[in-house]
Amino acid sequence: MQTAIAPFRPIQLKDREFITGFTHRFNPMSCEYSFTNLFCWRNLYRLSWTLHQDRLLIHDGVEGYTLMPLGPKPSPSELARLSRTLINTGMPGDLALVPRDYAEDHPELHDHYTLTEDRDFADYLYHTDSLAELKGKKLHKKRNLVSQFHRQFPDARVEPMTGRVRTLCLDLAERLYQNNGTISKTTAEEHQALEEAFLHFEPLKLEGISILVEGAVAAFAVFSPLNSSTHDIHFEKSDHRFKGVSQAINRETAKHLAGQCTLVNREQDMGIPGLRKAKLSYAPARLHTTLTLKFRKK
């Protein structure tokens, strides 16, 4: 028996406590469940949500799929009923962000769906201590670059992103954006999301740190809890005129978060070769890969 779905509603700031209650209880690893990301990208992807059978449903109105329900783990038959119900309300029945291990545990999903994996949207997860300490052969070059930065700029200091410093961070982001030779759709959307984050910094309960050199912001990072064990790095920007500063802000962020979380989610590479190379170079603890389930109507 299918149960009607309550109307989906747009993501609003007032929804923060309710949605984060689900993320901290059910511990999703995908950055796309982060309330900060849902809010900052809400207009770009026409994001909306509803509660159905004690599960949180989030719908992407541009891509045309609903995220894997967040709540008590559904069975494949429950997912299929959900897809049929969505279709009956005039929405697509496709689901996204279905964890690979869930699909492996439930081969019967193939009875209802065509399963595809998109490597471009795998989340990069790192041990917080690993990024903070940069120990071992794999991270030797990162450690050297951080040392070079501090030798060249011994007066560099780390400061929280408050007041005037936050304004300087936004100025750096704007300068980097405007100096980008070719602004792609992805770059433009990311910058719009960043502006939303800065505009609503306090209501979103965001945190951030910056590295200042002679009073100028050389790099900054913005982050918030994704779940009970993991922080999500939403934005990280650095002025590449300061060699080693991108490695330094990465490390300082992890040092700041040490004790607050065991894992850091540095989000996805979106298939951008340079970004993929950079994220892999930090030796992630694992990639959180998910599948898209395209519902086969019967």
N, C-alpha and C positions, 0 to 999 in steps of 0.2 A: 504494500500500500504506500502510495506516494503522499508525502506531507507537503503542503504548500510552503513556499519560501516567502518570508517577509520581504518587502521591497528593499532593494539595496539603497544605501544612502551615501552621499559624498563624504570623503574623509574630511574631518574638521578637527581643530585643535582640542575641542572639548572631548573628543573620543580617545585622547591619549591614554588616560588611566585605564580605561576599559580594555583597549587593545594591548597595551603593555602587560596587563594582567594575564592575558593569554600567552604572550611570548615568554614571560618569566615562569609560567606554570608548565608549558609544554615544550619549551626549549627548541624552537626551530633554529637551524644553523644557516639558512639562507638569509642574506642581507635584505632581501626583498620583503621580509616580514617586519623589518625595523620600522617603528612608527615614524621616526624621523624621515626615512626614505619614502614611506607611504605618503606622508604629508608634503614633503618637498617636491615630489614627482606627481602629485595628485592631479594637477591640471594637465600635465603633459601626456598622461596615460589614462585620464578619466577614471581614476581609481575610486571604487566604492566598496562598501562592506555591509554585511548583515549577519545576524546570528540565526543558525539553523540547527535544530536538534543538539543544542549545547556545543556547537562548533562554530568557530569564526570563519566566515567566507569572505574572501577579498576578490573582487573582480577587476580585471584590466579591460577597460572599454575600448582601447586601441588595438591591442593584440587579440582580444576576443577570447580570453580564457579566464577561468577561475583558479586561484591558487589552491593547492592541496589544503583541504580543511584543517584548521588548527583546533585541536581539542582531542577528545578520546579517539584513539586510532580507529578509522573506519575499515570495514572489510571491503574487498573488491565488489561484492554485491551491493553494499551500501553506496559505494562510489558510483556504480552504474545507475542506481536509483536516483542519486543526486543529479547525474548528467541528464537523465530523462526529465526530471523535474525542471531543471534549468531550461531545457529545450521547450518544455510546455509553457514556460513563462516568456518565451521569445528570445532567450539568450543561447549562445553556443554551449554545447555540453562538454567542451574540451577542458582538461585540467592541466595545470603546470606546477612545477616545483615538487614533483613527486620524488621523494628520496630514492636513490638507486637501491639501497638495501631493502626498502619496502617492496619495490618491484621484484627483486630477486626472491624475497620471501613469499611472494604471491604471484606465481606464474599464471594463475587463472585470470589475471588482468588482461591477458591476450584474448580472452573470450569476448571482451567488450571494447577493447581499445587497440589502436595502433600506437606503439611506444617508440619515441625518438629521444635521443640524448643530444643536447647542444653543449659541446665542450666550452664554447665561448662564454657561457654563463655559469660555469663552475665557480664556487666560492673558495678563495684561498684562506686556509686556516693555519695559524702559526701558534706555537707555544709562546706565551708572553715572555717567559724567562729566556727563551732562545733569542728573541729579538732584542731583549734588554742587555744580554751578556755578550752576544756575538762570538760565542766560543766555537772552536773547531775549525777544521780545514776548509769546509764549505763556505764559511762566513769570514774567512781570513781577509779577503779583499775589502769587505764592508768595514771591518774593524780598522784596517789601515786608512781607509778614506775618512772615517770619523776622526782618527788621530791626526791626519793631515789637516783637516778643517780646524781642529782646535789649536794646532801649532800655528797655523797661519792667522787665526783670529782668536787669540787668547782671551780677549775681553768679551767674547760672545756669551750671552746669558739666556737662560730659559725663563720665560714669563707666561703666566696664565693669560688667556684671551679675554681680558676684561677691559672695559672703558676704551681709552684711546688706542690701546694695543689692538683691540679687535677692529677698530676702524682702519688701522694701518695694515692689518691682515687682509681686509676686504680690498684695500687699495692695491696690494700686491696681486691679489687674484684678478682684479680688473685689468691691471697692467699686463699680466701674463696673457690674459684672454685677448686683449686688443693687439698684442704683439705677435699673436699666433698668425703665421702666414696664411694658412688655409683653415678656415673655421668650418669644421664638419658639422653635420646635424647632431652627432653625439656630443661634440665639444660644446655646441651652443646650448643643448639641453642640460648638460652637466653644469654649465655656468648659471643657467636659470635656477636650477635646483639649489646651487650654492647660495645664490642671492636670497632665496626663500629661507634657507637655514639661518643666514645672518640676520634677516629681518625678524625672525621669530626665535632667536637664540634662547632667551630665557624661558618662554612658554614651552619650548621643546625640551628644556632642561639639558641642553647640550653642554659639553665641556670642550676645552681646547687649550693647546699650548703653542707657544711661538718661540722662535730663536731670533734674538735681536743682535745685530752687529752695528756698533756705533749709532745706536738709536733707530736703525732701520730694520724692518722685519725681513729676515732672509728666508724664513720658512715657517709654516704653521700646519697644524693638524686639528681636525674637528672630529669628535667621537662621542659615542653614547653606548649604554648597555644594549646588547641585542637580546640576551637572555640571562639566566642566572649565572652562567659561567663564562660568557663571551662578550667582549666589546667589539663594536663595529666602527671601523675608521671610515667616516663618510667622505671626508675631503682632506687632501694633503697637497700642499703647494710649496714649491721652493724656487728661489731665485738661483738659477744655475751659474750665475757669475761667481757664486761662492762655492768653490769645489768642495764636495763632500757634505754639503749642507742637507741634501736630500737623505743621505744615509744617517746624518746626525739627528734629523727630526724624527725619522723612523725609530731610531734607538731611544731617543728621549721620550717619545710617546709610550713605548713599551715600559720604560723605567717608571714613568708616571703611573701606568696601569698595573704594574706589578703589585700583587696583594689584593687588587680589586677583581681580577679575572685570571683564569688560567689559559684562555685562548683569545687570540685577536683575529677577527675577520677583516681581511684587507680587500674584500669584495671581489669583483670579477675583472677579467681582462677584455671582455667584449670582442675577442678575436683580433685585437690590435697587437701586431707582432712585438713591438717594442715594450708594450705593457706586459705582455705575457713573459717575455724574457726577464724583465725586471722582477716580476712577482716570483717566478721560478728560482731566480738567483738567491732568494732568501730562504731556500730550502723549507717549503711549507710542510707542516706536520701531516697535512692531507688536503686533498681537494674534495670539497663537498659537491658531488655531481648529482644532478636531478634529471628527471625525464618529463617530457610532455606527453600527455595521454590524449590522443584524438579519438573521440567517441565514434564508434561504428553503429549507426542506427540500424535497427533490425525491423 
